Amino acid sequence: MNEPTGNSMDGLMVSGVASGISENIIEINEQNFQTAVLEESSKRLVVIDFWADWCAPCKALMPVLEKLANEYAGQFLLAKVNADEQQNISGQFGIRSLPTVIFMKEGQPVDAFQGAQSEKEIREFLDKHLPKPWDAELEKAQKMLADQDYQAALETLRPAYKDSEQRYDIAMSLAFTLIEMNRCDEAQTVMDAIALADRDPHYDRLLATLQLKQEAGKSPEIQALEEQLNDDPNNLDLAYQLALQFSQNNHYKEALDLLLTVIKEDKEFQEGAAKKAFLDVLASLGKGEPLAVEYQRKFFNMLY
């Protein structure tokens, strides 16, 4: 096998056998094609670079691809094919001009480009096909959910939900987690934000589960206090007692809303008991929880 030009491949060349796949870059021939390209593409993205010694654009493109292969540290394999030497492989892919770069997943081409491209343009191709950071977080959270570790799953899913711009599958996992934690008001907010076009049968089933949970989630004590407060809406003692019941049953948003109402009417209600209860609910939510951040801001705006 001919050695490629340049120093960036030092220590990365293989002898042309399947067992010689390096972490980032490999030269392809007929002996290692099956393992290094077809089989490897079921594990990670394989980027095949068809090039030749006489091709000036190939020599401009190759260092960029090598740089990215090493920078991405094994997220994809750069498979270099000398089109002149490996004409059978080139023929299988119908290569008619050089350079040609083909992106492979699960043994099938999923994208391609011809000619030299800028680093920015190649990154855009890679970003389309490489797993996103939140994909790994979702997978981690799903294992936590299988173990019924809902708090850990919630802490994992919240940033993934935000970073992925509320991607549907992450939103559904987050809503499910909140439902399991009996935080139905927050689950409702997440589900309400899902686009109408994404509301499939899975969404309908989860929404039905949420509605059942909401109906069954109120204890007789809560229901009785709600009825009393409806009859006497200005009774701060009833509002305070109902807020405590809400907080004990994980209806945090409803508890915070009621406690804010009480504090707004009487800042020193029961010698500061309402303030203390409000801050206790925020503390129980945990630092950085969106609900806690939202109501902490409302609390301070009201006081100051």
CORTA-V763785 format. One record per helix or strand. SS is the DSSP state (H for helix, E for strand). FROM is the first residue (numbers start at 1). TO is the last residue. Records with the same first field share a line. If there is no record, write none. Layout:
SS: FROM-TO, FROM-TO
This chain:
H: 18-20, 33-42, 56-71, 87-92, 119-129, 133-146, 150-163, 168-180, 184-192, 196-198, 201-216, 220-231, 236-248, 252-265, 269-285, 290-303
E: 25-27, 45-51, 76-82, 100-105, 108-114
